[in-house]
Amino acid sequence: MTPIVLIPARMASTRLPGKPLADIHGAPMIVHVWRRACEAGIGEVVVAADAPEIVAAVEAAGGRAVLTGQHHQSGSDRIFEALGLADPQGRHDIVVNVQGDLPTVEAATVRAAFRPLENPAVDIGTVCAQISRAEERTDPNVVKVVGSPISETHMRALYFTRATAPHGDGPLWHHIGLYAYRRAALTRFVALPPSVLEQREKLEQLRALEAGMRIDVSVVGEVPLGVDTPHDLERARLMLAGK
């Protein structure tokens, strides 16, 4: 396998405008995400930006970025365009999508998303962590993955939901929005129309499941902090102090 890591980043954010360029200890947030992805050591890392300012910030840090359109409705659409720009020759057969607002993501978590694709039957890999806080079990903003266990650290996804599921005693799993796609799977996925359950739950990964694609999930120790608000940004600054 010859993977490439793509990081979608866009300037528009209702709660934290311009957040890819938000300063964290002298470096833009997108540069911190790029550094974490590089530390994973699984392949070339490219930022898929929707603004020249993001491209300039990444290049100033020694990274690579490509400028994509501003019309994309999802990160998967943006990385698909970026893949064609960054690798028009088709050298990379695996695409790892790391969200651009995860400056504290661990390199091991990025590698974990890639791990399920060691099985050729798997189309898409992703990650989850066990929910430990009681309030998250019923929080619709915490997406849960319902899966069939393969091992203690690996499951096959059966469904993703904002509801509290599955019912009954046992762990619940917080889905983390990191994905690894086979190139052919990404091409197929972005060509599919939004599915019924995707539109109902507002979760695009359901489009893949409804189309019969296989998603496997690696279990990791913790959920990385996603920066969506000024409060999240302050937390990230505290967590990254000294790095």
Secondary structure, DSSP 8 states (H G I E B T S, - for coil): --EEEEEEE-S--SSSTTGGG-EETTEEHHHHHHHHHHHH-SSEEEEEESSHHHHHHHHHTT-EEEE--S--SSHHHHHHHHHHHH-TT----EEEE--TT-TT--HHHHHHHHGGGGSTT-SEEEEEEE--SGGGGS-TTS-EEEEEEEETTEEEEEEEESS--S-SSS--EEEEEEEEEEHHHHHHHHHS---HHHHHHT-THHHHHHTT--EEEEEES-------SHHHHHHHHHHTTT-
